[in-house]
Amino acid sequence: MTRLYKNIVILTGAGISAESGLATFRSSNGLWNNHRVEDVATIEAYWRNPDYVHQFYNEMRPELYNAKPNPAHLCITELQKKYPAHIAVVTQNVDTLHEKAGNQNVFHIHGQINQIVCMNCGHVFETWGDVSSEDKCEHCGTTGMLKPNIVFFGESLLYMDQVDRLLNSCDLFVSVGTSGVVYPAAGFVQFAKMFGADTYEFNMEETSNNSLFDKHIYGPAGTTLPQFVQQLLADVPTKEEMSK
């Protein structure tokens, strides 16, 4: 690699968190942490039985709170500190491992496990504690309208205006640990490629988006991504080289 990039977008999915001990919550049989998706991850389920939905996310929070970032998360911080480009992370993950690793410019398009949103006033606040239908919104005072700030099936993804601008200007698009089957995130590579970006995929195996990437790097992200970052940093010209 000899090209010096100016705008880098890194898309991450469940695969980057798996090496930190977090399960890929949605399994092939359609269950999410052994629960039916229809019971815990739809807005209809929330209105039907909010306490059941709250219980599901209350039980999930301690595991995500205690999880530690792995080398794949940490190398992104190194890249952001040392590489002379604007580098943004667009993640499908609801954990906070990117933040724990010190990553900047992180966009959680599926929401965050440590956030609650008031369905009455739209106020978002952070908590790692338990939430119930009896809690009041700290902003508007309404009871029974707090929802985990997780994008349920059928709801719009978050930060899409910002993500569109990032994809339109990026010259390097990197996908890490995502299956490439969940849209619209699965289509991000196509947009980036349309605007001239180099595209790299890091995964354990081939995905359905295989043909859209310039290069595929298979193996654990905690090993392959740091190696890729070191290659990028090796191509950064020194101050002396830039002054010539």
Summary of the structure (lengths in Angstrom):
residues: 244
radius of gyration: 19.1
end to end distance: 20.6
largest distance: 66.9
contacts: 752
relative contact order: 0.18
helix: 37%
strand: 23%
